[in-house]
């Protein structure tokens, strides 16, 4: 009888520990959903999903995050948004936890949306109605909407590039023209700035599109300083680009 009681006691203890673990996880989720961002900064959201490419995510993230170390400017709060709090797995198998879930959270104001490229931005991601709706709704109040590589396909699907000039990954320009024949999509440039929309060829050149936005906001001296901190030679005149007036 004593052995039976001991077994039941152990089962109860394990059950309590399991419940404690679930409560702790729920507490962590609640804490995560109530993140407060520093005021007086640009809020920069990076849209991530399974298959996101590391470079198009981390290159602009690096540039923008480093603005917090510069004086006498309005720096950037950088954070990630996804449709889940489960780990997002990049194309290169990096696991990432999003800061916000755009399906469930009341998001902070988004001043700048960054859409990195992802593995399925030319097909199934474009069928994600909730994601496209999120992009379209963010566009209403954002100061800038930016994309890298095939992230331009997402902006195009959301309809925000209508009557704008844009670009994408060099070998996907023709695919984008076929899919969105009404758009003006340019080749032989590394980024295009038209209105509040900045689209880039992506890859390692995502650094340059991000540095350009910083130069646009803060001036060339700050942009060069940010580039220097990441051992990048920055000279806008040496970067093939198009700025629409």
C-alpha positions as CSV (number, residue, x, y, z in Angstrom):
1,X,0.0,0.0,0.0
2,X,2.9,2.4,0.8
3,X,4.4,1.7,-2.5
4,X,1.1,2.5,-4.3
5,X,0.8,5.8,-2.4
6,X,4.4,6.7,-3.2
7,X,3.7,6.1,-7.0
8,X,0.6,8.2,-6.9
9,X,2.5,11.0,-5.1
10,X,5.2,10.9,-7.7
11,X,2.6,11.1,-10.5
12,X,1.0,14.1,-8.8
13,X,4.3,15.8,-8.4
14,X,5.2,15.3,-12.0
15,X,1.7,16.6,-13.0
16,X,2.3,19.7,-10.9
17,X,5.7,20.2,-12.5
18,X,4.2,19.8,-15.9
19,X,1.5,22.3,-15.1
20,X,4.1,24.7,-13.7
21,X,6.1,24.4,-16.9
22,X,2.9,25.2,-19.0
23,X,2.1,28.2,-16.8
24,X,5.7,29.4,-17.1
25,X,5.5,29.1,-20.9
26,X,2.2,31.0,-20.9
27,X,3.7,33.7,-18.7
28,X,6.6,34.0,-21.1
29,X,4.2,34.3,-24.0
30,X,2.2,37.0,-22.2
31,X,5.4,38.9,-21.5
32,X,6.4,38.6,-25.1
33,X,3.1,40.0,-26.3
34,X,3.4,43.0,-24.1
35,X,6.8,44.3,-25.3
36,X,7.2,48.0,-24.9
37,X,9.4,49.8,-27.4
38,X,11.4,52.9,-26.5
39,X,9.6,56.1,-27.6
40,X,11.0,58.7,-29.9
41,X,12.3,56.2,-32.5
42,X,11.3,54.9,-35.9
43,X,9.6,51.5,-35.4
44,X,11.0,49.1,-38.0
45,X,9.2,45.8,-38.5
46,X,10.8,42.8,-40.3
47,X,8.3,40.4,-41.8
48,X,9.5,36.9,-41.4
49,X,8.2,33.4,-42.3
50,X,9.5,29.9,-42.9
51,X,12.0,30.0,-45.7
52,X,13.2,33.6,-45.2
53,X,16.7,34.1,-46.5
54,X,19.2,35.0,-43.8
55,X,21.0,37.8,-45.8
56,X,18.0,39.8,-46.7
57,X,16.9,39.7,-43.1
58,X,20.2,40.2,-41.3
59,X,21.8,42.8,-43.6
60,X,19.2,45.5,-43.2
61,X,18.6,44.5,-39.6
62,X,22.3,45.1,-38.8
63,X,22.3,48.5,-40.4
64,X,19.1,49.7,-38.8
65,X,19.9,48.3,-35.3
66,X,23.2,50.1,-35.2
67,X,21.4,53.5,-35.4
68,X,20.9,53.3,-31.6
69,X,24.6,53.8,-31.1
70,X,24.7,57.1,-33.1
71,X,24.0,60.4,-31.3
72,X,21.8,63.3,-32.3
73,X,19.5,61.3,-34.6
74,X,16.2,59.6,-34.3
75,X,17.3,55.9,-34.1
76,X,15.3,52.8,-34.9
77,X,13.5,50.1,-32.9
78,X,14.0,46.9,-34.9
79,X,11.8,43.9,-34.4
80,X,10.4,40.9,-36.2
81,X,6.7,40.0,-36.9
82,X,5.3,36.7,-38.1
83,X,2.0,34.8,-38.1
84,X,3.2,32.6,-35.2
85,X,5.2,32.5,-32.0
86,X,6.6,29.1,-32.9
87,X,10.2,29.2,-34.3
88,X,10.5,30.4,-37.8
89,X,13.1,28.4,-39.8
90,X,15.0,30.3,-42.4
91,X,16.1,28.8,-45.7
92,X,19.5,28.3,-44.2
93,X,18.0,26.5,-41.1
94,X,18.4,29.4,-38.7
95,X,15.6,29.3,-36.1
96,X,14.1,32.6,-35.2
97,X,11.5,33.6,-32.6
98,X,9.3,36.5,-33.7
99,X,8.8,39.5,-31.4
100,X,5.2,40.0,-32.5
101,X,2.5,37.8,-34.0
102,X,0.5,40.0,-36.5
103,X,-2.5,37.6,-36.3
104,X,-3.0,37.9,-32.5
105,X,-1.1,41.0,-31.2
106,X,-1.9,44.6,-31.1
107,X,1.2,45.7,-32.9
108,X,3.1,48.9,-32.2
109,X,2.9,51.6,-34.9
110,X,5.1,50.5,-37.8
111,X,7.0,53.4,-39.5
112,X,9.1,51.2,-41.8
113,X,8.2,47.7,-43.0
114,X,11.0,45.5,-44.3
115,X,10.1,42.5,-46.4
116,X,13.1,40.2,-46.8
117,X,12.9,37.5,-49.5
118,X,11.7,34.0,-48.7
119,X,11.8,30.7,-50.4
120,X,8.1,30.8,-51.5
121,X,7.6,34.5,-52.3
122,X,7.0,33.6,-56.0
123,X,4.3,31.0,-55.2
124,X,2.5,29.8,-52.0
125,X,3.4,32.9,-49.9
126,X,1.5,35.0,-52.3
127,X,-1.6,33.0,-51.5
128,X,-1.4,33.8,-47.8
129,X,-4.3,36.2,-47.6
130,X,-3.6,37.2,-43.9
131,X,0.0,38.1,-44.7
132,X,-1.0,40.1,-47.8
133,X,-3.7,41.9,-45.8
134,X,-1.1,42.7,-43.1
135,X,1.2,44.3,-45.7
136,X,-1.6,46.3,-47.3
137,X,-2.9,47.6,-43.9
138,X,0.7,48.5,-42.8
139,X,1.1,50.5,-46.0
140,X,-1.7,52.8,-45.0
141,X,0.4,54.5,-42.2
142,X,4.0,53.5,-42.8
143,X,6.5,56.1,-43.7
144,X,8.5,53.6,-45.8
145,X,7.8,50.2,-47.3
146,X,10.9,48.3,-48.3
147,X,11.7,44.9,-49.9
148,X,14.8,42.9,-50.7
149,X,15.1,40.4,-53.5
150,X,11.8,38.6,-54.0
151,X,10.2,40.5,-51.2
152,X,9.1,42.8,-54.0
153,X,6.6,40.1,-55.1
154,X,4.8,40.4,-51.8
155,X,4.6,44.2,-52.1
156,X,3.3,43.8,-55.6
157,X,0.7,41.2,-54.6
158,X,-0.5,43.6,-51.9
159,X,-1.0,46.2,-54.6
160,X,1.2,48.8,-53.0
161,X,3.6,49.1,-56.0
162,X,0.9,50.1,-58.4
163,X,2.0,53.1,-60.5
164,X,5.5,52.8,-58.8
165,X,8.8,51.9,-60.3
166,X,10.5,48.9,-58.6
167,X,13.1,46.2,-58.9
168,X,13.8,42.7,-57.5
169,X,16.4,39.9,-57.7
170,X,18.1,40.3,-61.1
171,X,17.1,36.9,-62.5
172,X,13.5,37.3,-61.3
173,X,12.8,40.6,-63.0
174,X,11.2,38.9,-66.0
175,X,9.2,36.6,-63.8
176,X,7.9,39.6,-61.9
177,X,7.0,41.4,-65.1
178,X,5.1,38.3,-66.3
179,X,3.2,38.0,-63.0
180,X,2.5,41.7,-62.6
181,X,2.4,43.1,-66.2
182,X,1.0,46.4,-65.1
183,X,4.0,47.3,-63.0
184,X,7.2,49.1,-64.1
185,X,10.0,46.8,-63.0
186,X,13.6,47.8,-63.8
187,X,16.7,45.9,-64.5
188,X,20.4,46.8,-64.0
189,X,19.8,48.6,-60.7
190,X,20.5,47.5,-57.2
191,X,17.7,49.5,-55.7
192,X,14.8,51.8,-56.7
193,X,13.3,54.5,-54.5
194,X,9.9,55.7,-55.6
195,X,7.8,57.7,-53.1
196,X,7.9,55.7,-49.9
197,X,8.8,52.5,-51.6
198,X,12.4,51.2,-51.7
199,X,12.9,47.8,-53.5
200,X,16.3,46.2,-53.8
201,X,18.0,43.4,-55.7
202,X,18.7,41.7,-52.4
203,X,21.5,39.4,-51.4
204,X,24.6,41.1,-50.0
205,X,23.5,44.3,-51.8
206,X,20.7,44.5,-49.2
207,X,23.3,46.4,-47.1
208,X,23.4,49.1,-49.7
209,X,19.6,49.6,-49.9
210,X,19.5,49.8,-46.1
211,X,22.4,52.3,-46.0
212,X,20.6,54.4,-48.6
213,X,17.5,54.7,-46.5
214,X,19.7,55.8,-43.6
215,X,21.4,58.3,-45.8
216,X,18.0,59.5,-46.9
217,X,16.9,59.9,-43.2
218,X,20.1,61.0,-41.5
219,X,22.4,62.3,-44.2
220,X,25.6,60.9,-45.8
221,X,27.9,61.3,-42.8
222,X,25.8,59.1,-40.6
223,X,25.4,56.5,-43.4
224,X,29.2,56.4,-43.9
225,X,29.6,56.0,-40.2
226,X,27.2,53.1,-40.0
227,X,28.9,51.5,-43.0
228,X,32.3,51.9,-41.4
229,X,31.1,50.2,-38.3
230,X,30.3,47.1,-40.4
231,X,33.5,47.4,-42.6
232,X,31.5,48.5,-45.7
233,X,32.8,51.0,-48.2
234,X,29.8,53.3,-48.8
235,X,29.5,55.7,-51.6
236,X,26.0,56.2,-53.1
237,X,27.5,57.4,-56.4
238,X,29.1,54.0,-56.9
239,X,25.9,52.1,-56.4
240,X,23.7,51.6,-59.5
241,X,20.3,52.9,-58.3
242,X,17.3,54.8,-59.4
243,X,15.6,57.6,-57.4
244,X,12.3,58.7,-58.9
245,X,11.3,62.4,-58.4
